[in-house]
Amino acid sequence: MIFILWFFGLGTYWCDESQQCKVHYGSLVETCRTERGRFAWTCEGICGATPTTPTYDHHTPPGPATDSYPPFVVDKGIVVCASTKICVGEQDLCLRTGSGADLVPNLQASSWTVRRNAKGFFNFAVKDTDDTYFGIDGHDGQTDCRNNMFTGDRNQENEFTLKWNVASNGKICHVQGQSVVYFSAKRCLEQGNCAGDGGQSCSVDDGEQWKFDGCDLQGFDLKSQEETCVPEVATTTAAPGTCGSNGWASDRDGNTKCGSFNMSPYDSTNHAAMTNPGDSANACCKPAGGGGTPAKCGSISDPVAWCKKSDATKFTNGLISDISGSPMDISCKADPCTPEDDGATCCEDTTSTSTPFAPNNDILWMLTLSPMDIKNLNVGSKVIQGTNSGYLTRVMDSGASVQLEIKAETSITFNTYEDLTVGNTTIMNTNINVATTVENQGDAAGAGT
């Protein structure tokens, strides 16, 4: 049996993909610094490494330069988490600074400061440093998994360090043009070697959900994976005279432009809409009554003006709110919401006692149900029982029973002998055990039923 031993010099690594020994930029610079001692500062220029000319870590240099996409504007943003560990799911495996994306047990991992900028992009810097970021090399055209991420001090602030996306389901992804890659630990977990640059970027979502130890990013209105981890739209597709070039996209001026006509803008990723010739609401906004997935009342850009327009004598105080004062995100009949179809559903009536939720004319009901699956019972849904109706403001599941809090006019009465419909879910009367008023916000007294 013949044993072959491989020896690699400092600043190099073995690349399984190409079966070659390659230079690892981060380690190379660290080796240079060690050897040059007090002249370590001279290492910063290796391979043209300057703050304005980023160098790229191991494996794959970026794709060719292109002006097809909007230029990235450096914006570090504000701190949303001063110190956290970036860990994968329930695994005791977290990100550590070094050179590549080392994944180690929590106690050995680095602490990171998380920032978010005005466009919603995140960046992750090693705590108490200014420019030691978790970053990625250019990945234009990538269709596989690669070890092309870095955590060392490159003094690099650009789209490859400051433009990470975090989706509401815990996925971390990076978008470069048409290339979307996900931060993944799947392969190193399978191979049992995560400490040595185990984290990879993969063009296919491997399912890992990352968590930020002691830091809740959900409070920052994270978007879904379907909205976040999507290719960019090239500006070259928005020729002069089209809706895209005229700024009608949702991430441009579309919300304001379309909103003034009570219409909704198309997303910039909608190629057909962006390349449509025109510079008007009729040409560039979603048609009134839209169809497809209904919009939410919360999508109305100016509730006060919109609701008042529905009826000059009613709907003057904006959107209907729950008992805590937060607007209830109720579904409209279509997309976009329209005053004619959705005024009575979306808007708070503060001038008349003839429509829901007038001040001093509403009441809270509490219905106690037998244990049941509550996943389809959404706050804001309309509740109907016979000829009576209201809106669901809270769902409480104790295990032994489920309680529904419903807001309605004082003239409305709920009971235990009629079936109940919450949104699209029907609850049989045999499962309704108690129906009682818990708070009268007007003059009627609470009473059991």
Secondary structure, DSSP 4 states (H G I P E B T S, - for coil): ---------TTEEEETTTTEEEE-HHHHHHHHHHHHGGGGGGGGGGGG-BTTB----SS-------SSSPPPPP---EEEEEEE-EEETTSS-EEE-SSS-EEE-GGGSPPEEEEE-TTS-EEEEETT-SS-B-EE---TT--SEE--EE-S-----SHHHH-EEE-TTS-EEEEETTEEEEEE-HHHHHHT--TTT--EEESS-----EEETT--GGGG-PPPHHHHS-PPPPGGGS-TTBTTTTT-STTTTHHHHHHTTT-EEPPTT-HHHHTSB-SSHHHHEEPTT--SSPPBGGG-S-HHHHHHHH-TTS--S-B-B-TTSPBP--B-SSSS--HHHHHHHHB---S-SSSTT-TTSEEEEEEEE-S---TT--TT-EEEETTEEEEEEEEEE-SS-EEEEEEEETT----SSS-EEETTEEE-GGGEEEEEEEEESSSSPP-B-
